Amino acid sequence: MSRESDGGGVFGVIEALLAIIGALTVMGVVAVAASVLAWEMELRKSEQDGSLAEPTTPQPSA
């Protein structure tokens, strides 16, 4: 019986585990990138809203 006939045996299991770990890693990187992008957009939005909401008053001169 050869390795091809039994589906790869131990190496097939290792390959499957590495594929799962790789897919989870890629999804994790995508999730972190999306989170950072959303945070950056929210920060810019809050900065714009804050600058519009603050009244511009002249500073008293000394």
N, C-alpha and C positions, 0 to 999 in steps of 0.2 A: 504494500500500500504506500503510495507516495503522498507528499505534502499537499499537492494540488487536489487530490481526491478527498481529503478530509477537511478541506476548507482552510488550511493554513495552521491549524492547531494553535499553539501558544503565540506564534507570531501574528496570527489573525486577530487574536484577542488584544495583543499589545497595539497593533495597528488601529483597531477600533477605539481603544481607550485614548490613544494619541489624537485620533480624529475628533473625538468628543472634547478632549481638553483644548485642542486648537480652536474648535468652533466656539467653545465657551470663552476662550481668551479673546477671540475676534469680537464676539458680542459684548464682552466687558469693555473693550476699547471703544467700541461704537457708543455704548451707553455713557461712558465717561465723557466722550467728545460731545455728545448731545447735551449732557448735563452742563458742561462748561459753556457751550454755546447759549443755552437757555439762560444761564446765570448772567452771562455777558449782556445778552439782550435786555434782561430785566434791570441790570445795573444802568445801562444806557437810558432805558425808559425812565427809571427813577431819577436819574440825573437831569433829564430834560424836564420832567414834571417838577422837580425841585427848583430848577432855575426859573421856570415860568411862574411858580407860586411865590417866590421870594420877591418882596417889593424892593426896588432899588432906591435906597435912601442915601443921600450924600453924607459922608463922614464929617463930623464936626471938626473944624480946623482948630489947632491949638494956638 
